[in-house]
Amino acid sequence: MPSWVGDVVMATPTLRSIRELLPDAHIAVLVRHNVRPMVEACPWIDRIVSIRPSRKGMPDLRRKGAINLARRLSWGKFDTAIILPNSFRTALLARVAGIPRRIGYDRDGRGFLLTDRLLPRRVPGRFVPVSTRDYYLGIARYLGAHNPSPDMQLFTRAEDDARADAVLKASGYDPASGKKLILLNPGANFGDAKIWFADRFAKVADRAVRELDAVVAVTGAPKEKQIIADVLSAASVPVIDLPRHGMDLVLLKSILKRASAMVTNDTGPRHMAAAMGVPVVTIFGPTDPVWSEIDFAYERKVRVDVFCGPCQKKRCPLDHRCMKLVEPDMVFDQLADLLRSSPAVTGH
């Protein structure tokens, strides 16, 4: 499986297609420990193999760790490896594990490690932008899937849904109240250039509470605590600090089931929201939407064309104009329109 939250979510249509093609197969997924929650409770897989973290807390795919992981895979006696990431290392891992059939895209100089080499679309000098979701589905089509559904899906457990309700009630929101719950996700793992400004998220929160009679909550990863704190301090209305009540990706999936909408940067929770059927407003800056297109009917993209973008850079070398030109009113208007036009999803 891929390494990023959003990419794992965009791989779920491929998982479903493989299960439909091979209803009696034993299907295992190899996944990094930090994104494992995206495949938990998934009905299309039989086993989850986690890449264990090293002593430093990061997935250990180097030297001894990679050898040990290959050994673990070899014990599984797998017939086929479907390799979604493009890296050389993942193909080498499947080869060292002795998996006879190895399917993936011929990228990163790894073609000789694959038994089934798919060619990515490209023009001289560069790859053609293709949605990651459709890129993965290309492998399902190669295996025989005809018109596979592109719909992304995530699943939760009843006990996690109950925990989410308890967290929301403890934070002051009753899921049974009927009030709209708007989630703000102001962080992003890709880099600073992808992050809209905390004070502007706060202005959207202010209007959502005052004009939409909504409850607003902010969420994010532990390393995003500073921008979360900045949103909370800039808001002039009460905003629920979900990380303070204990948050993880498992809990986020279940809380999303109670949400009416999410406002987010172009990052993993955007895809999670869409996979849960939750309307989402996505703020784009340096990233090209084509690479992560999900064709979700209840998504509104907010972006401003600038001469230097989309640059795909993690840090802006200029003045961050692609984000500075996105005004709070632009985002709020899209949020309000979504809430008017999309079906009620709270409690779905």
VEXDREN-2710 file (C-alpha; in Angstrom, 1 decimal):
% VEXDREN-2710
k/r/px/py/pz
1/MET/0.0/0.0/0.0
2/PRO/1.1/3.6/-0.4
3/SER/2.7/5.6/2.4
4/TRP/0.4/8.6/2.6
5/VAL/-3.1/8.8/4.1
6/GLY/-4.7/10.3/1.0
7/ASP/-3.0/7.8/-1.3
8/VAL/-4.2/4.8/0.8
9/VAL/-7.7/6.1/0.6
10/MET/-7.4/6.6/-3.1
11/ALA/-6.3/2.9/-3.3
12/THR/-9.5/1.6/-1.8
13/PRO/-11.4/1.3/-5.2
14/THR/-8.5/-0.9/-6.3
15/LEU/-8.8/-3.1/-3.2
16/ARG/-12.5/-3.5/-3.9
17/SER/-11.9/-4.3/-7.5
18/ILE/-9.3/-7.0/-6.7
19/ARG/-11.7/-8.6/-4.2
20/GLU/-14.4/-8.6/-6.8
21/LEU/-12.1/-10.2/-9.3
22/LEU/-10.8/-12.8/-6.8
23/PRO/-13.6/-13.5/-4.3
24/ASP/-11.9/-16.6/-2.9
25/ALA/-8.4/-15.3/-2.7
26/HIS/-6.5/-14.6/0.6
27/ILE/-5.8/-10.9/0.3
28/ALA/-3.3/-9.2/2.6
29/VAL/-2.2/-5.6/2.6
30/LEU/1.3/-4.4/3.6
31/VAL/1.0/-1.0/5.2
32/ARG/2.9/1.4/7.3
33/HIS/1.8/1.5/10.9
34/ASN/0.8/5.2/10.7
35/VAL/-1.7/4.7/7.9
36/ARG/-3.0/1.3/9.1
37/PRO/-6.3/2.8/10.3
38/MET/-7.3/3.5/6.7
39/VAL/-7.6/-0.2/6.0
40/GLU/-8.9/-1.4/9.4
41/ALA/-12.4/-2.8/9.3
42/CYS/-12.1/-3.1/5.5
43/PRO/-14.2/-6.1/4.3
44/TRP/-12.1/-6.7/1.2
45/ILE/-9.0/-7.9/2.9
46/ASP/-8.1/-10.9/5.1
47/ARG/-5.0/-9.7/6.8
48/ILE/-3.1/-6.5/7.6
49/VAL/0.7/-6.8/7.7
50/SER/2.1/-3.7/9.4
51/ILE/5.5/-2.3/8.7
52/ARG/6.9/-2.0/12.2
53/PRO/8.3/1.3/13.4
54/SER/12.0/1.6/14.2
55/ARG/13.3/2.8/17.6
56/LYS/13.0/6.3/16.3
57/GLY/9.3/5.8/15.6
58/MET/9.6/5.7/11.8
59/PRO/8.8/2.7/9.6
60/ASP/12.0/0.8/9.3
61/LEU/12.6/-0.1/5.6
62/ARG/16.4/0.1/5.6
63/ARG/19.0/-2.5/5.9
64/LYS/18.2/-4.9/8.8
65/GLY/14.6/-3.7/9.0
66/ALA/14.0/-4.4/5.3
67/ILE/15.6/-7.8/5.6
68/ASN/13.4/-8.7/8.5
69/LEU/10.3/-7.5/6.7
70/ALA/11.2/-9.5/3.6
71/ARG/11.5/-12.5/5.8
72/ARG/8.1/-11.9/7.4
73/LEU/6.6/-11.7/3.9
74/SER/8.3/-14.9/2.8
75/TRP/6.6/-16.8/5.6
76/GLY/3.3/-15.8/4.1
77/LYS/3.9/-17.9/0.9
78/PHE/2.2/-15.2/-1.2
79/ASP/1.7/-16.0/-4.9
80/THR/1.4/-12.4/-6.1
81/ALA/2.5/-9.0/-5.0
82/ILE/0.5/-6.0/-6.3
83/ILE/2.9/-3.1/-5.7
84/LEU/1.0/0.3/-5.7
85/PRO/3.9/2.6/-4.7
86/ASN/6.4/3.6/-7.5
87/SER/9.5/3.1/-5.4
88/PHE/12.4/0.8/-6.3
89/ARG/12.5/-0.3/-2.7
90/THR/9.0/-1.8/-2.6
91/ALA/9.7/-3.8/-5.8
92/LEU/13.0/-5.0/-4.3
93/LEU/11.2/-6.0/-1.1
94/ALA/8.7/-8.2/-3.0
95/ARG/11.6/-9.8/-5.0
96/VAL/13.7/-10.5/-1.9
97/ALA/10.6/-12.0/-0.2
98/GLY/10.5/-14.6/-3.0
99/ILE/7.0/-13.7/-4.2
100/PRO/6.8/-15.2/-7.7
101/ARG/4.5/-12.7/-9.5
102/ARG/5.2/-9.0/-9.0
103/ILE/2.9/-6.5/-10.6
104/GLY/3.5/-2.7/-10.7
105/TYR/4.3/0.3/-12.8
106/ASP/7.7/0.4/-14.5
107/ARG/9.1/3.5/-12.6
108/ASP/12.2/4.3/-10.6
109/GLY/14.4/1.9/-12.6
110/ARG/12.7/-1.1/-11.1
111/GLY/11.3/-2.8/-14.2
112/PHE/13.7/-5.7/-14.0
113/LEU/12.3/-6.6/-10.5
114/LEU/8.7/-6.9/-11.8
115/THR/7.2/-9.8/-13.7
116/ASP/4.3/-7.7/-14.9
117/ARG/5.4/-4.2/-15.9
118/LEU/2.8/-1.5/-16.6
119/LEU/3.8/1.6/-18.5
120/PRO/2.8/4.9/-17.0
121/ARG/1.5/7.6/-19.4
122/ARG/4.2/10.0/-20.4
123/VAL/5.3/12.5/-23.0
124/PRO/8.9/13.2/-23.8
125/GLY/10.6/14.4/-20.6
126/ARG/7.7/14.1/-18.2
127/PHE/4.9/12.0/-16.9
128/VAL/1.3/12.9/-17.8
129/PRO/-0.6/14.0/-14.7
130/VAL/-3.1/11.3/-13.8
131/SER/-5.3/11.0/-10.7
132/THR/-3.6/8.7/-8.2
133/ARG/-6.9/6.9/-7.7
134/ASP/-7.2/6.2/-11.5
135/TYR/-3.5/5.3/-11.6
136/TYR/-4.0/2.5/-9.1
137/LEU/-7.2/1.4/-10.9
138/GLY/-5.1/0.9/-14.0
139/ILE/-3.6/-2.2/-12.2
140/ALA/-7.1/-3.5/-11.5
141/ARG/-8.0/-3.1/-15.2
142/TYR/-4.8/-4.9/-16.2
143/LEU/-5.9/-7.8/-13.9
144/GLY/-9.2/-8.0/-15.7
145/ALA/-11.6/-5.5/-14.0
146/HIS/-14.1/-4.0/-16.4
147/ASN/-15.3/-0.5/-15.6
148/PRO/-14.4/-0.7/-11.9
149/SER/-16.1/1.7/-9.6
150/PRO/-13.9/4.7/-8.7
151/ASP/-15.8/5.3/-5.4
152/MET/-13.5/5.5/-2.4
153/GLN/-14.7/3.9/0.8
154/LEU/-13.6/3.7/4.4
155/PHE/-15.1/1.6/7.2
156/THR/-15.5/2.0/11.0
157/ARG/-16.2/-0.3/13.9
158/ALA/-19.1/0.2/16.3
159/GLU/-16.9/0.6/19.3
160/ASP/-14.9/3.4/17.6
161/ASP/-18.2/5.1/16.6
162/ALA/-19.2/5.0/20.3
163/ARG/-15.8/6.4/21.3
164/ALA/-16.3/9.2/18.8
165/ASP/-19.7/10.1/20.2
166/ALA/-18.2/10.1/23.7
167/VAL/-15.4/12.5/22.7
168/LEU/-17.9/14.8/20.9
169/LYS/-20.2/14.9/23.9
170/ALA/-17.2/15.5/26.3
171/SER/-16.2/18.4/24.0
172/GLY/-19.7/20.0/24.2
173/TYR/-21.3/18.7/21.0
174/ASP/-24.2/16.3/21.1
175/PRO/-24.5/14.3/17.9
176/ALA/-28.2/13.9/18.5
177/SER/-28.8/17.6/18.7
178/GLY/-29.2/18.0/14.9
179/LYS/-26.8/20.9/14.8
180/LYS/-24.3/21.0/11.9
181/LEU/-20.8/19.9/12.8
182/ILE/-18.1/21.6/10.7
183/LEU/-14.6/20.2/10.9
184/LEU/-11.5/22.3/10.1
185/ASN/-8.3/20.6/9.1
186/PRO/-5.7/23.4/8.9
187/GLY/-2.5/21.3/8.7
188/ALA/-0.8/19.3/6.0
189/ASN/2.1/16.8/5.9
190/PHE/3.4/17.7/2.5
191/GLY/5.0/21.0/3.5
192/ASP/4.3/24.6/4.6
193/ALA/3.4/25.8/1.1
194/LYS/0.2/23.6/1.2
195/ILE/-1.1/25.2/4.4
196/TRP/-3.7/28.0/4.3
197/PHE/-3.4/30.6/7.0
198/ALA/-4.7/30.0/10.6
199/ASP/-6.4/33.3/10.9
200/ARG/-8.4/32.7/7.7
201/PHE/-9.6/29.3/8.9
202/ALA/-10.7/31.1/12.1
203/LYS/-12.7/33.7/10.0
204/VAL/-14.5/30.8/8.3
205/ALA/-15.2/29.3/11.7
206/ASP/-16.6/32.7/12.9
207/ARG/-19.1/32.9/10.0
208/ALA/-20.1/29.2/10.2
209/VAL/-21.1/29.7/13.8
210/ARG/-22.8/33.0/13.4
211/GLU/-24.5/32.5/10.0
212/LEU/-25.0/28.8/9.7
213/ASP/-25.7/28.1/13.4
214/ALA/-23.1/25.4/13.2
215/VAL/-20.7/23.9/15.7
216/VAL/-17.1/24.1/14.6
217/ALA/-14.3/21.7/15.6
218/VAL/-10.6/21.7/14.6
219/THR/-8.6/18.6/14.1
220/GLY/-5.1/17.6/13.1
221/ALA/-2.0/15.5/13.8
222/PRO/0.1/15.9/17.0
223/LYS/2.8/17.8/15.0
224/GLU/0.2/20.3/13.8
225/LYS/-0.6/21.5/17.3
226/GLN/0.8/25.0/16.7
227/ILE/-1.4/25.8/13.8
228/ILE/-4.4/24.3/15.7
229/ALA/-3.5/26.6/18.6
230/ASP/-3.3/29.5/16.2
231/VAL/-6.8/28.8/14.8
232/LEU/-8.2/28.5/18.3
233/SER/-6.7/31.8/19.4
234/ALA/-7.7/33.7/16.3
235/ALA/-11.3/32.6/16.4
236/SER/-13.9/34.9/18.1
237/VAL/-16.4/32.0/18.6
238/PRO/-16.0/28.8/20.5
239/VAL/-14.2/26.1/18.5
240/ILE/-13.8/22.5/19.7
241/ASP/-10.2/21.4/20.1
242/LEU/-10.5/17.7/19.1
243/PRO/-6.9/16.8/19.6
244/ARG/-7.1/18.0/23.3
245/HIS/-9.8/15.3/23.8
246/GLY/-7.6/12.6/22.2
247/MET/-7.5/12.1/18.4
248/ASP/-6.2/9.6/16.0
249/LEU/-7.1/8.4/12.5
250/VAL/-9.4/5.7/13.8
251/LEU/-11.3/8.3/15.8
252/LEU/-11.3/10.8/12.9
253/LYS/-13.0/8.3/10.6
254/SER/-15.8/7.8/13.1
255/ILE/-16.1/11.6/13.9
256/LEU/-16.4/12.2/10.1
257/LYS/-19.5/10.1/10.2
258/ARG/-21.1/12.7/12.4
259/ALA/-19.9/15.8/10.4
260/SER/-21.9/17.9/8.0
261/ALA/-18.8/19.2/6.2
262/MET/-15.1/19.6/6.3
263/VAL/-12.8/22.5/5.3
264/THR/-9.3/21.4/4.6
265/ASN/-6.1/21.9/2.8
266/ASP/-5.2/19.4/0.1
267/THR/-4.2/16.6/2.4
268/GLY/-5.3/13.2/3.6
269/PRO/-8.4/14.1/5.6
270/ARG/-9.8/15.6/2.4
271/HIS/-9.9/12.1/0.9
272/MET/-11.1/10.6/4.1
273/ALA/-14.1/13.0/4.1
274/ALA/-15.0/12.1/0.5
275/ALA/-14.7/8.4/1.2
276/MET/-17.1/8.8/4.1
277/GLY/-19.5/10.8/1.9
278/VAL/-18.9/14.0/3.8
279/PRO/-19.0/17.3/1.8
280/VAL/-15.6/18.9/1.7
281/VAL/-14.2/22.3/0.7
282/THR/-10.6/21.9/-0.3
283/ILE/-8.1/24.8/-0.5
284/PHE/-5.5/24.3/-3.2
285/GLY/-2.2/26.2/-3.4
286/PRO/1.0/24.8/-4.9
287/THR/-0.4/21.3/-5.7
288/ASP/-2.0/20.4/-9.1
289/PRO/-5.5/19.1/-8.4
290/VAL/-5.2/16.7/-11.4
291/TRP/-2.8/14.4/-9.4
292/SER/-5.4/13.9/-6.7
293/GLU/-8.7/14.2/-8.5
294/ILE/-11.4/12.2/-6.9
295/ASP/-14.5/13.4/-8.8
296/PHE/-16.5/13.7/-5.6
297/ALA/-19.8/15.4/-6.3
298/TYR/-19.8/17.2/-2.9
299/GLU/-16.4/18.7/-3.1
300/ARG/-15.7/22.3/-3.8
301/LYS/-12.2/23.3/-4.8
302/VAL/-11.0/26.8/-3.9
303/ARG/-7.9/27.9/-5.8
304/VAL/-6.5/31.0/-7.6
305/ASP/-4.4/30.7/-10.8
306/VAL/-1.0/32.3/-10.4
307/PHE/1.8/32.6/-12.9
308/CYS/4.1/30.4/-10.8
309/GLY/1.7/27.5/-10.1
310/PRO/1.0/24.8/-9.6
311/CYS/4.6/24.4/-8.6
312/GLN/4.4/21.3/-6.5
313/LYS/7.0/22.7/-4.1
314/LYS/6.9/22.0/-0.4
315/ARG/8.0/25.5/0.5
316/CYS/7.3/28.6/-1.5
317/PRO/10.4/30.4/-2.9
318/LEU/8.4/33.6/-3.5
319/ASP/5.6/35.1/-1.5
320/HIS/3.0/32.3/-1.2
321/ARG/0.6/34.2/-3.4
322/CYS/-1.4/31.1/-4.4
323/MET/-2.6/30.9/-0.8
324/LYS/-2.6/34.6/0.0
325/LEU/-5.1/35.2/-2.8
326/VAL/-7.6/32.7/-1.3
327/GLU/-9.8/34.9/0.9
328/PRO/-12.0/33.6/3.7
329/ASP/-15.2/34.7/2.0
330/MET/-14.3/32.6/-1.0
331/VAL/-14.0/29.5/1.2
332/PHE/-17.1/30.3/3.3
333/ASP/-19.3/30.8/0.3
334/GLN/-18.4/27.4/-1.0
335/LEU/-19.1/25.9/2.4
336/ALA/-22.5/27.5/2.6
337/ASP/-23.3/26.4/-0.9
338/LEU/-22.3/22.8/-0.1
339/LEU/-24.5/22.7/3.0
340/ARG/-27.5/24.0/1.0
341/SER/-27.0/21.6/-2.0
342/SER/-25.7/18.3/-0.5
343/PRO/-27.8/15.7/1.3
344/ALA/-27.7/15.5/5.1
345/VAL/-24.9/13.2/6.2
346/THR/-24.8/13.7/9.9
347/GLY/-25.2/10.3/11.6
348/HIS/-24.8/8.4/8.3
END
